[in-house]
Amino acid sequence: MIAINRSTSGFGEERPVFEPGQLIRHRRYGYRGVVVDRDERCMADEVWYKKNQTQPDRDQPWYHVLVDQSTACTYAASENLVADPSRNPVEHPLQQHFFSGFKHGHYVRNDEPWPG
């Protein structure tokens, strides 16, 4: 279920807050994925953040995402994500490591912690 963070991105848009197991799509890059974990703000170090091409606001939820049909894991800002309505499973080699099942278009998160 998507919750809404009432803070805005500076463009008058409310930011969605996604939960682990939820399917998302990246607004700019178009990839699909599944949320594994969430940080309430960007926890990446300054070097990584400066290399990020878009440099979204650090004070918003950021998500660890397994990218569909890839081995990639991304760290994306809330403002860059939207819910993926497809309800189709994600194909990723770590999917079974972090999730115990897939029901009604949503993954069931297990207790395996995100490394970090």
Backbone as a ProteinNet text record, in pm:
[ID]
protein_1_A
[PRIMARY]
MIAINRSTSGFGEERPVFEPGQLIRHRRYGYRGVVVDRDERCMADEVWYKKNQTQPDRDQPWYHVLVDQSTACTYAASENLVADPSRNPVEHPLQQHFFSGFKHGHYVRNDEPWPG
[TERTIARY]
84.5	0	89.4	55	129.6	74.7	165	127.8	177.8	128.4	172.6	247.6	368.2	446.7	401.5	351.8	294.5	398.8	528	627.7	631.8	676.6	677.6	818.8	831.8	961.5	1007.7	935.7	970.7	895.7	825.4	748.8	599.6	562	422.4	367.6	452.2	407.3	427	327.3	343.8	423.2	508.1	593.7	529.3	524.1	473.7	576.2	527.8	614.2	579.9	676	654.5	700.5	645.3	678.6	760.1	843	913.4	813.9	851	765.8	681.5	675.5	593.3	667.1	592	646	647.9	759.2	773.3	823.4	817.2	876.6	949.3	1070.4	1147.5	1095.9	1064.7	1007.1	1099.2	1226.4	1320.4	1374.8	1415.5	1483.5	1391	1269.4	1168.7	1179.5	1281.3	1292.6	1187.3	1150.1	1060.7	1146.9	1091.8	1163.9	1074.9	1136.6	1066.5	1147.5	1077.1	1140.3	1179.7	1306.6	1354.9	1359.7	1402.8	1418.6	1403.8	1377.8	1360	1440.8	1502.3	1566.7	1482.9	1468.1	1386.1	1450.3	1580.4	1653.9	1772.7	1837.9	1951.6	2065.1	2105.7	2212.5	2345	2347.4	2469.8	2570	2697.9	2798.8	2802.9	2870.1	2874.1	2936.4	3036.8	3102.2	3001.7	2926	2825.4	2719.6	2672.2	2566.4	2609.5	2731.4	2781.3	2791.7	2810.5	2817.6	2679.1	2575.3	2438.2	2401.4	2365.2	2338.6	2226.9	2122.5	2006.5	2014	2084.6	2098.7	1966	1868.2	1742.6	1766	1671.3	1677.2	1708.9	1803.5	1841.4	1736.5	1657.5	1558.9	1423.1	1419.9	1298.2	1328	1228.3	1257.3	1339.4	1434.3	1515.6	1498.9	1501.8	1467.3	1577	1596.4	1682.8	1590.8	1622.7	1533.7	1607.6	1545.6	1594.9	1533.9	1618.2	1572.7	1533	1413.6	1359	1447.9	1463.7	1539.6	1682.3	1743.7	1877.3	1939.4	2067.5	2132.4	2153.4	2105.5	2126.9	2036.8	2092.7	2019.8	2043.2	1936.3	1951.3	1911.1	1950.5	1913.7	1848.2	1716.7	1640.4	1559.1	1550.2	1471.5	1322.4	1240.9	1096.3	1041.5	1091.3	1038.5	1059.9	1150.4	1179.2	1101.6	1018.3	948	796.9	732.3	587	550.6	430.7	383.8	370.4	410.8	397.5	265.3	172.4	40.4	34.8	145.9	141.9	110.2	151.4	130.9	204.8	301	380.6	503.7	542.1	660.4	787.4	885.2	1016.3	1111.2	1192.9	1295	1429.4	1480.9	1609.1	1669.8	1801.1	1860.7	1851.1	1832.5	1821.9	1678	1583.9	1442.8	1408.3	1450.8	1417.1	1493.2	1602.2	1679.2	1603.7	1530.3	1463.5	1312.4	1254	1108.5	1068.9	961.7	917	802.5	747.6	638.3	592.8	496.9	439.4	288.9	214.4	69.1	1.3	-91.3	-174.5	-92.2	16	96.7	190.3	218.3	304.6	391.3	518.4	607.5	592.9	609.6	605.7	750.4	784.8	922.3	950.4	1069.3	1109.7	1193	1261.4	1337.7	1483.9	1525.2	1664.7	1694.3	1789	1815.7	1887.9	1859.6	1933.8	2073.2	2178	2313.5	2336.5	2394	2417.2	2462.5
-116.6	0	123.3	220.3	344.6	440.3	499.1	607.9	735.5	848.9	975.1	1054.4	1097.1	1185.4	1326.5	1400.6	1532.5	1639.3	1608.2	1704.9	1701.3	1808.1	1814.3	1818	1794	1789	1925.3	2030.9	2162.3	2195.6	2098.6	2118.3	2105.2	2105.7	2095.8	1954.5	1856.1	1716.9	1649.6	1571.2	1490.8	1367	1323.8	1207.7	1079.8	977.7	849.6	784.8	707.5	629.8	483.4	411.3	271.7	180.3	60.7	-39.5	-151.6	-220.2	-337	-436.3	-487.3	-581	-516.6	-384.7	-313.9	-299.2	-315.1	-298.9	-150.7	-107.1	33.7	43.2	163.8	198.4	331.3	341.5	465.5	564.7	685.5	788.2	823.7	841.6	888.3	775.2	665.6	558.3	445.5	440.6	346.8	203.8	171.3	32.1	-0.1	-129	-182.8	-245.6	-255.5	-322.3	-347	-402.1	-426.7	-364	-294.4	-231.2	-339.3	-334.8	-427.9	-360.6	-234.6	-163.5	-14.1	61.8	206	275.8	386.8	477	603.5	663.2	784.1	905.1	896.8	999.8	930.4	998.1	938.7	910.8	785.6	744.9	722.5	746.7	729.6	838.8	805.7	906.5	1016.3	1122	1239.4	1209.5	1123.9	1088.2	1021.7	923.6	856.4	956.7	1038.7	1134.5	1232	1280.9	1375.5	1310.8	1178.5	1106.3	1080.9	1092.7	1071.4	1185.4	1151.4	1253.4	1349.1	1301.3	1386.9	1458	1404.3	1457.8	1507.8	1418.1	1457.2	1494.2	1562.2	1602.6	1482	1499.2	1390.2	1368	1471.1	1462.2	1415.6	1292.5	1225.4	1076.1	990.9	847.6	806.1	717	656.7	505.9	438	296.2	211.8	94.4	-8.1	-93.9	-102	-164.5	-271.6	-388.9	-493	-464.8	-448.7	-412	-536.9	-533.6	-645.4	-680.8	-810.8	-866.7	-814.7	-808.8	-753.8	-812.9	-788.4	-820.5	-693.5	-580.1	-450.1	-429	-358.2	-308.5	-157.6	-79.7	65.4	127	251.3	331.1	455	465.2	569.1	653.3	781.4	876.2	858.7	883.3	870.5	949.1	1070.9	1154.8	1095	998.4	936.3	807.4	766.7	639.6	658.2	567.7	558	411.4	386	248.1	185.5	60.1	-12.5	-88.6	-53.7	-117	-255.5	-302.5	-428.4	-550.6	-546.7	-659.7	-786	-772	-885.2	-904	-1029.3	-1053.8	-995.8	-972.3	-922.4	-1041.1	-1039.7	-1142.9	-1083	-1129.9	-1082.5	-1196	-1219.1	-1331.2	-1321.4	-1203.5	-1189.2	-1186.8	-1193.5	-1185.1	-1291	-1415.1	-1521	-1506.4	-1430.6	-1407	-1314.4	-1217.2	-1115.7	-1133.1	-1221	-1235.4	-1382.3	-1409.1	-1547.1	-1585.6	-1490	-1520.7	-1399.3	-1423.7	-1317.2	-1339.4	-1243	-1257.1	-1128.4	-1141.1	-1028.1	-907.5	-933.3	-825	-758.9	-827.3	-770.6	-883.1	-854.1	-952.5	-951.2	-1067.8	-1082	-1079.7	-974.3	-955.6	-1052.3	-1115.7	-1202.4	-1121.4	-1188.1	-1119	-1096.2	-1132.6	-1114.8	-964.3	-913.1	-768.7	-727.5	-604.9	-545.5	-514.5	-550.7	-521.1	-370.9	-328	-186.7	-132.7
0	0	0	-79.8	-87.1	17.5	93	182.4	115.9	159.8	101.7	207.5	173.1	257.3	223.7	319.5	294.1	263.2	280	235.8	84.2	25.2	-120.4	-173	-300.9	-365.5	-412.6	-381.1	-430.1	-557.9	-612.7	-734.7	-706.2	-579.9	-542.4	-547.2	-567.5	-574.8	-440.2	-399.1	-279	-315.9	-225.5	-251.3	-199.5	-282.4	-232.1	-139.8	-46.8	40.8	14.8	-38.9	-74.7	37.7	38.7	139	75.4	155.1	102.1	41.4	-75.5	-147.2	-254.9	-253.5	-351.6	-484.9	-593.1	-728.1	-764.4	-824.2	-862.8	-1007	-1058.8	-1187.5	-1167.6	-1226.2	-1215.8	-1319	-1274.7	-1363.8	-1479.7	-1451.7	-1553.6	-1640.1	-1576.6	-1649	-1692.7	-1640.9	-1688.1	-1640.5	-1560.9	-1516.9	-1412	-1409.3	-1306.2	-1198.5	-1079.1	-972.5	-853.3	-749.4	-624.2	-511.3	-422.1	-306.7	-207.6	-163.5	-62.2	74.7	75.2	201.2	176.2	284.7	274.4	383	344.9	440	443.5	559.3	570.6	502.9	480	404.7	339.1	246.5	176.7	274.7	281.9	372.5	298.8	169	90.9	128.4	114.5	146.3	39.3	71.5	-15.1	-151.4	-155.5	-282.4	-375.8	-323.8	-406.3	-451.4	-359.3	-391	-500.2	-494.2	-594.6	-733	-738.7	-866.4	-925.8	-843.2	-888.7	-983.6	-1106.6	-1208.2	-1171	-1106.7	-1079.5	-945.2	-849	-713.8	-653.8	-640.3	-576.1	-429.5	-372.5	-232	-144.1	-53.7	37.3	145.6	179.2	287.4	236.6	192.8	149.2	158.9	156.3	157.5	34.5	57.6	-48.5	-37.4	-153.1	-159.4	-221.4	-163.5	-221	-307.7	-436.3	-534	-613	-625.1	-715.8	-851.7	-953.2	-1086.6	-1165	-1223.8	-1300.6	-1419.6	-1444.1	-1556	-1558.8	-1440.1	-1423.7	-1298.2	-1279.4	-1152.8	-1071.3	-1123.5	-1059.4	-938.7	-840.6	-726	-727	-716.7	-719.9	-586.9	-570.9	-454.4	-511.9	-497.9	-567.2	-470.1	-501.5	-422.4	-451.9	-352.1	-364.8	-483.1	-503.3	-610.7	-748.9	-759.8	-889.1	-913.9	-819.1	-831.1	-835.6	-908.2	-909.3	-891.5	-843.1	-829	-967.7	-979.5	-1105.8	-1103.2	-1191.3	-1188.7	-1252.9	-1311.4	-1387.5	-1301.6	-1174.4	-1083	-1127.1	-1220.3	-1267.6	-1179.6	-1152.7	-1070.7	-1133.9	-1048.9	-1090	-1102.7	-1207.9	-1224.3	-1183.8	-1070.3	-1017.6	-935.6	-945.3	-872.7	-720.2	-664.5	-519	-467.7	-558.5	-520.1	-414.4	-432.5	-336.6	-204.8	-204.7	-82.9	13.6	-40.4	41.5	54.7	-27.1	-25.7	-16.4	58	77.2	-14.7	-86	-176.6	-253.9	-344.1	-426.9	-429.8	-373.6	-364.4	-408	-499.9	-542.1	-587	-661.8	-716.2	-617.5	-506.9	-402.5	-346	-323.6	-262.7	-111.2	-50.2	94.6	143	216.3	264.3	378	374.6	484.9	584.9	676	780.8	744.8	624.4	582.7	572.3	651.6	646.9	519.3	476.1	364.9	415.5	340.6	389.6	397.6	501.9	503.5	629.6
[MASK]
++++++++++++++++++++++++++++++++++++++++++++++++++++++++++++++++++++++++++++++++++++++++++++++++++++++++++++++++++++

